[in-house]
Amino acid sequence: MTSAKLIVGVTGGAGSGKTTFVHMLQKLGADILDVDDLARQLVESRMDIQAAIRQQFGDTYFDSTGALRRRELGRLVFSDPAHLQKLNAIVWPPLLDQLKNEIQSWQSRTKQGILIVDMAILFEINAQSFFDQTILIAAPETIRIERLRTTRQWSDDEIQHRMQSQQSDEEKGAYADMIIQNFGSLDNLEQQAKSQFDTWIKSNLN
């Protein structure tokens, strides 16, 4: 990899503001890759993955058109660690392969730039080696809960189960190269995004 290219993984728990931070970096000029979107596309396009999910969890988690009922399956797996482990065993290996392919494709077509990868499960899936740097977006649990209630309309049970299924900020922070605290205003987060982007430009792309 040349110094003119930089690949950064951004992670954070539900409601941390991770994706908001990523989109701020995109507006500043970075390319972005959303791993949740990548996983969704993978499940929609791979009949073998759909078949494995049907076999493991049943037809009830697919609608009449054959589309995966993601929220219903999410309610099941995030409320039961055993179910979540089974789903991860189906989805994670091909997802890692696809992520690697997407990064390599970006590298092959890009002479100079920054790729930001939005990835909630970065450390859980042991994808650190894919990135030059990793950033954790952290926020107090009370703030994250309020964000999830207002922006996603999740129930308290959904919020609790999702948070319990994820590594804590303390666990993620032990692996992250950088931690950005997001407990203030959007303007504050935007200032942090611009400062970090400017640092990358000066140190990596000049």
Short mmCIF file of the C-alpha atoms (twelve columns), coordinates in Angstrom:
data_MODEL
# 
_entry.id   MODEL 
# 
loop_
_atom_site.group_PDB 
_atom_site.id 
_atom_site.type_symbol 
_atom_site.label_atom_id 
_atom_site.label_alt_id 
_atom_site.label_comp_id 
_atom_site.label_asym_id 
_atom_site.label_seq_id 
_atom_site.Cartn_x 
_atom_site.Cartn_y 
_atom_site.Cartn_z 
_atom_site.pdbx_PDB_model_num 
ATOM 1   C CA . MET A 1   0.000   0.000   0.000  1 
ATOM 2   C CA . THR A 2   1.350   3.435   -0.872 1 
ATOM 3   C CA . SER A 3   1.271   6.354   1.529  1 
ATOM 4   C CA . ALA A 4   -1.204  8.075   -0.803 1 
ATOM 5   C CA . LYS A 5   -3.918  5.654   0.238  1 
ATOM 6   C CA . LEU A 6   -5.406  5.260   3.683  1 
ATOM 7   C CA . ILE A 7   -7.976  2.696   4.825  1 
ATOM 8   C CA . VAL A 8   -9.731  3.444   8.120  1 
ATOM 9   C CA . GLY A 9   -12.206 1.263   9.983  1 
ATOM 10  C CA . VAL A 10  -14.770 3.137   12.090 1 
ATOM 11  C CA . THR A 11  -16.725 1.227   14.709 1 
ATOM 12  C CA . GLY A 12  -19.000 1.913   17.649 1 
ATOM 13  C CA . GLY A 13  -22.008 0.505   19.456 1 
ATOM 14  C CA . ALA A 14  -25.627 1.084   18.482 1 
ATOM 15  C CA . GLY A 15  -26.501 4.742   18.944 1 
ATOM 16  C CA . SER A 16  -22.885 5.877   19.194 1 
ATOM 17  C CA . GLY A 17  -23.094 8.145   16.149 1 
ATOM 18  C CA . LYS A 18  -20.646 6.029   14.155 1 
ATOM 19  C CA . THR A 19  -22.490 6.328   10.846 1 
ATOM 20  C CA . THR A 20  -23.055 10.064  11.329 1 
ATOM 21  C CA . PHE A 21  -19.304 10.501  11.786 1 
ATOM 22  C CA . VAL A 22  -18.612 8.423   8.655  1 
ATOM 23  C CA . HIS A 23  -20.982 10.545  6.576  1 
ATOM 24  C CA . MET A 24  -19.259 13.690  7.833  1 
ATOM 25  C CA . LEU A 25  -15.964 12.300  6.551  1 
ATOM 26  C CA . GLN A 26  -17.621 11.499  3.236  1 
ATOM 27  C CA . LYS A 27  -18.687 15.136  2.853  1 
ATOM 28  C CA . LEU A 28  -15.075 16.134  3.427  1 
ATOM 29  C CA . GLY A 29  -13.949 13.955  0.525  1 
ATOM 30  C CA . ALA A 30  -13.460 10.410  1.800  1 
ATOM 31  C CA . ASP A 31  -14.847 7.338   0.064  1 
ATOM 32  C CA . ILE A 32  -17.030 5.176   2.297  1 
ATOM 33  C CA . LEU A 33  -18.032 1.542   2.540  1 
ATOM 34  C CA . ASP A 34  -20.921 0.469   4.790  1 
ATOM 35  C CA . VAL A 35  -20.465 -3.114  5.982  1 
ATOM 36  C CA . ASP A 36  -24.100 -3.387  7.086  1 
ATOM 37  C CA . ASP A 37  -25.160 -2.575  3.528  1 
ATOM 38  C CA . LEU A 38  -22.582 -5.074  2.293  1 
ATOM 39  C CA . ALA A 39  -24.058 -7.789  4.520  1 
ATOM 40  C CA . ARG A 40  -27.575 -6.968  3.330  1 
ATOM 41  C CA . GLN A 41  -26.531 -7.210  -0.324 1 
ATOM 42  C CA . LEU A 42  -24.705 -10.450 0.366  1 
ATOM 43  C CA . VAL A 43  -27.751 -12.113 1.915  1 
ATOM 44  C CA . GLU A 44  -30.016 -10.843 -0.872 1 
ATOM 45  C CA . SER A 45  -27.734 -12.099 -3.649 1 
ATOM 46  C CA . ARG A 46  -26.470 -15.398 -2.245 1 
ATOM 47  C CA . MET A 47  -28.980 -18.241 -2.387 1 
ATOM 48  C CA . ASP A 48  -26.673 -20.475 -0.341 1 
ATOM 49  C CA . ILE A 49  -26.723 -17.989 2.537  1 
ATOM 50  C CA . GLN A 50  -30.508 -17.666 2.341  1 
ATOM 51  C CA . ALA A 51  -30.846 -21.449 2.334  1 
ATOM 52  C CA . ALA A 52  -28.612 -21.756 5.394  1 
ATOM 53  C CA . ILE A 53  -30.670 -19.122 7.254  1 
ATOM 54  C CA . ARG A 54  -33.915 -20.899 6.306  1 
ATOM 55  C CA . GLN A 55  -32.541 -24.225 7.475  1 
ATOM 56  C CA . GLN A 56  -31.338 -22.773 10.775 1 
ATOM 57  C CA . PHE A 57  -34.234 -20.432 11.638 1 
ATOM 58  C CA . GLY A 58  -37.181 -21.442 9.451  1 
ATOM 59  C CA . ASP A 59  -39.254 -19.958 6.632  1 
ATOM 60  C CA . THR A 60  -41.050 -17.599 9.004  1 
ATOM 61  C CA . TYR A 61  -38.170 -15.112 8.729  1 
ATOM 62  C CA . PHE A 62  -38.746 -14.634 4.986  1 
ATOM 63  C CA . ASP A 63  -41.691 -12.782 3.484  1 
ATOM 64  C CA . SER A 64  -43.901 -13.897 0.588  1 
ATOM 65  C CA . THR A 65  -41.423 -12.490 -1.956 1 
ATOM 66  C CA . GLY A 66  -38.531 -14.420 -0.440 1 
ATOM 67  C CA . ALA A 67  -36.932 -11.362 1.190  1 
ATOM 68  C CA . LEU A 68  -35.387 -11.760 4.617  1 
ATOM 69  C CA . ARG A 69  -37.426 -10.173 7.403  1 
ATOM 70  C CA . ARG A 70  -34.394 -8.531  8.942  1 
ATOM 71  C CA . ARG A 71  -36.004 -6.833  11.935 1 
ATOM 72  C CA . GLU A 72  -37.880 -9.982  12.977 1 
ATOM 73  C CA . LEU A 73  -34.735 -12.097 12.695 1 
ATOM 74  C CA . GLY A 74  -32.823 -9.412  14.553 1 
ATOM 75  C CA . ARG A 75  -35.282 -9.528  17.433 1 
ATOM 76  C CA . LEU A 76  -34.703 -13.268 17.689 1 
ATOM 77  C CA . VAL A 77  -30.931 -13.409 17.462 1 
ATOM 78  C CA . PHE A 78  -30.180 -10.369 19.599 1 
ATOM 79  C CA . SER A 79  -32.339 -11.767 22.391 1 
ATOM 80  C CA . ASP A 80  -30.500 -15.119 22.410 1 
ATOM 81  C CA . PRO A 81  -26.688 -15.388 22.200 1 
ATOM 82  C CA . ALA A 82  -26.925 -18.957 20.902 1 
ATOM 83  C CA . HIS A 83  -29.063 -17.863 17.945 1 
ATOM 84  C CA . LEU A 84  -26.770 -14.902 17.267 1 
ATOM 85  C CA . GLN A 85  -23.752 -17.196 17.209 1 
ATOM 86  C CA . LYS A 86  -25.471 -19.462 14.670 1 
ATOM 87  C CA . LEU A 87  -26.341 -16.526 12.396 1 
ATOM 88  C CA . ASN A 88  -22.823 -15.130 12.643 1 
ATOM 89  C CA . ALA A 89  -21.378 -18.515 11.655 1 
ATOM 90  C CA . ILE A 90  -23.456 -18.351 8.464  1 
ATOM 91  C CA . VAL A 91  -22.864 -14.706 7.507  1 
ATOM 92  C CA . TRP A 92  -19.469 -13.672 8.838  1 
ATOM 93  C CA . PRO A 93  -17.110 -15.859 6.718  1 
ATOM 94  C CA . PRO A 94  -18.529 -14.760 3.333  1 
ATOM 95  C CA . LEU A 95  -18.859 -11.197 4.635  1 
ATOM 96  C CA . LEU A 96  -15.150 -11.057 5.461  1 
ATOM 97  C CA . ASP A 97  -14.314 -12.377 2.004  1 
ATOM 98  C CA . GLN A 98  -16.548 -9.773  0.360  1 
ATOM 99  C CA . LEU A 99  -15.125 -6.968  2.502  1 
ATOM 100 C CA . LYS A 100 -11.611 -7.967  1.478  1 
ATOM 101 C CA . ASN A 101 -12.674 -7.954  -2.187 1 
ATOM 102 C CA . GLU A 102 -14.291 -4.514  -1.869 1 
ATOM 103 C CA . ILE A 103 -11.183 -3.033  -0.258 1 
ATOM 104 C CA . GLN A 104 -8.925  -4.554  -2.917 1 
ATOM 105 C CA . SER A 105 -11.217 -3.197  -5.639 1 
ATOM 106 C CA . TRP A 106 -11.007 0.300   -4.125 1 
ATOM 107 C CA . GLN A 107 -7.226  0.051   -3.953 1 
ATOM 108 C CA . SER A 108 -6.959  -1.039  -7.583 1 
ATOM 109 C CA . ARG A 109 -9.017  1.877   -8.927 1 
ATOM 110 C CA . THR A 110 -7.751  4.587   -6.547 1 
ATOM 111 C CA . LYS A 111 -4.424  6.375   -6.929 1 
ATOM 112 C CA . GLN A 112 -4.839  8.627   -3.929 1 
ATOM 113 C CA . GLY A 113 -7.564  8.835   -1.312 1 
ATOM 114 C CA . ILE A 114 -9.092  7.778   1.986  1 
ATOM 115 C CA . LEU A 115 -11.501 4.879   2.376  1 
ATOM 116 C CA . ILE A 116 -13.661 4.903   5.507  1 
ATOM 117 C CA . VAL A 117 -15.272 1.576   6.384  1 
ATOM 118 C CA . ASP A 118 -18.361 1.800   8.620  1 
ATOM 119 C CA . MET A 119 -18.246 -1.481  10.567 1 
ATOM 120 C CA . ALA A 120 -20.058 -2.143  13.847 1 
ATOM 121 C CA . ILE A 121 -18.541 -5.621  14.240 1 
ATOM 122 C CA . LEU A 122 -14.968 -4.680  13.344 1 
ATOM 123 C CA . PHE A 123 -13.315 -6.127  16.441 1 
ATOM 124 C CA . GLU A 124 -15.858 -8.899  16.989 1 
ATOM 125 C CA . ILE A 125 -15.024 -10.307 13.561 1 
ATOM 126 C CA . ASN A 126 -11.260 -9.703  13.973 1 
ATOM 127 C CA . ALA A 127 -10.971 -7.479  10.897 1 
ATOM 128 C CA . GLN A 128 -8.310  -5.162  12.325 1 
ATOM 129 C CA . SER A 129 -5.686  -6.302  9.826  1 
ATOM 130 C CA . PHE A 130 -7.778  -4.916  6.952  1 
ATOM 131 C CA . PHE A 131 -7.166  -1.331  8.087  1 
ATOM 132 C CA . ASP A 132 -4.333  1.153   8.472  1 
ATOM 133 C CA . GLN A 133 -6.163  2.730   11.413 1 
ATOM 134 C CA . THR A 134 -9.222  1.971   13.510 1 
ATOM 135 C CA . ILE A 135 -11.447 4.497   15.265 1 
ATOM 136 C CA . LEU A 136 -14.013 3.894   17.984 1 
ATOM 137 C CA . ILE A 137 -16.907 6.351   18.293 1 
ATOM 138 C CA . ALA A 138 -17.901 6.212   21.953 1 
ATOM 139 C CA . ALA A 139 -20.818 7.685   23.869 1 
ATOM 140 C CA . PRO A 140 -22.421 7.149   27.295 1 
ATOM 141 C CA . GLU A 141 -25.067 4.436   27.366 1 
ATOM 142 C CA . THR A 142 -27.806 6.840   28.458 1 
ATOM 143 C CA . ILE A 143 -27.212 9.023   25.406 1 
ATOM 144 C CA . ARG A 144 -27.072 6.024   23.076 1 
ATOM 145 C CA . ILE A 145 -30.387 4.706   24.439 1 
ATOM 146 C CA . GLU A 146 -32.114 8.037   23.868 1 
ATOM 147 C CA . ARG A 147 -30.756 8.235   20.318 1 
ATOM 148 C CA . LEU A 148 -32.025 4.746   19.501 1 
ATOM 149 C CA . ARG A 149 -35.465 5.537   20.891 1 
ATOM 150 C CA . THR A 150 -35.820 8.706   18.842 1 
ATOM 151 C CA . THR A 151 -34.021 7.842   15.582 1 
ATOM 152 C CA . ARG A 152 -34.823 4.158   15.158 1 
ATOM 153 C CA . GLN A 153 -37.969 3.827   17.263 1 
ATOM 154 C CA . TRP A 154 -36.602 0.693   18.893 1 
ATOM 155 C CA . SER A 155 -38.371 -0.689  21.941 1 
ATOM 156 C CA . ASP A 156 -36.568 -0.821  25.273 1 
ATOM 157 C CA . ASP A 157 -36.210 -4.604  24.899 1 
ATOM 158 C CA . GLU A 158 -34.672 -4.236  21.434 1 
ATOM 159 C CA . ILE A 159 -32.217 -1.639  22.722 1 
ATOM 160 C CA . GLN A 160 -31.243 -3.737  25.730 1 
ATOM 161 C CA . HIS A 161 -30.761 -6.910  23.700 1 
ATOM 162 C CA . ARG A 162 -28.746 -5.140  21.008 1 
ATOM 163 C CA . MET A 163 -26.426 -3.497  23.523 1 
ATOM 164 C CA . GLN A 164 -25.931 -6.722  25.445 1 
ATOM 165 C CA . SER A 165 -24.937 -8.494  22.235 1 
ATOM 166 C CA . GLN A 166 -22.198 -5.968  21.445 1 
ATOM 167 C CA . GLN A 167 -18.815 -5.382  22.980 1 
ATOM 168 C CA . SER A 168 -18.715 -2.443  25.374 1 
ATOM 169 C CA . ASP A 169 -16.842 0.767   24.608 1 
ATOM 170 C CA . GLU A 170 -14.220 -0.371  27.109 1 
ATOM 171 C CA . GLU A 171 -13.698 -3.649  25.247 1 
ATOM 172 C CA . LYS A 172 -13.589 -2.001  21.827 1 
ATOM 173 C CA . GLY A 173 -11.388 0.798   23.131 1 
ATOM 174 C CA . ALA A 174 -8.700  -1.678  24.125 1 
ATOM 175 C CA . TYR A 175 -8.179  -2.464  20.430 1 
ATOM 176 C CA . ALA A 176 -8.927  0.855   18.723 1 
ATOM 177 C CA . ASP A 177 -6.105  3.112   17.548 1 
ATOM 178 C CA . MET A 178 -8.190  6.173   18.381 1 
ATOM 179 C CA . ILE A 179 -11.306 6.954   20.434 1 
ATOM 180 C CA . ILE A 180 -13.612 9.843   19.602 1 
ATOM 181 C CA . GLN A 181 -16.083 10.795  22.309 1 
ATOM 182 C CA . ASN A 182 -19.513 11.698  20.926 1 
ATOM 183 C CA . PHE A 183 -21.566 12.997  23.828 1 
ATOM 184 C CA . GLY A 184 -21.938 16.580  22.650 1 
ATOM 185 C CA . SER A 185 -23.527 18.379  19.731 1 
ATOM 186 C CA . LEU A 186 -23.409 17.491  16.057 1 
ATOM 187 C CA . ASP A 187 -21.236 20.567  15.550 1 
ATOM 188 C CA . ASN A 188 -18.728 19.169  18.021 1 
ATOM 189 C CA . LEU A 189 -18.636 15.816  16.233 1 
ATOM 190 C CA . GLU A 190 -18.249 17.602  12.891 1 
ATOM 191 C CA . GLN A 191 -15.293 19.570  14.249 1 
ATOM 192 C CA . GLN A 192 -13.650 16.334  15.353 1 
ATOM 193 C CA . ALA A 193 -14.267 14.771  11.937 1 
ATOM 194 C CA . LYS A 194 -12.732 17.772  10.137 1 
ATOM 195 C CA . SER A 195 -9.737  17.846  12.457 1 
ATOM 196 C CA . GLN A 196 -9.067  14.162  11.923 1 
ATOM 197 C CA . PHE A 197 -9.556  14.425  8.160  1 
ATOM 198 C CA . ASP A 198 -7.123  17.349  7.974  1 
ATOM 199 C CA . THR A 199 -4.566  15.335  9.954  1 
ATOM 200 C CA . TRP A 200 -4.839  12.439  7.506  1 
ATOM 201 C CA . ILE A 201 -4.430  14.738  4.530  1 
ATOM 202 C CA . LYS A 202 -1.313  16.361  5.961  1 
ATOM 203 C CA . SER A 203 0.353   13.161  7.158  1 
ATOM 204 C CA . ASN A 204 -0.637  10.582  4.532  1 
ATOM 205 C CA . LEU A 205 -1.588  12.235  1.289  1 
ATOM 206 C CA . ASN A 206 1.052   14.928  0.799  1 
# 
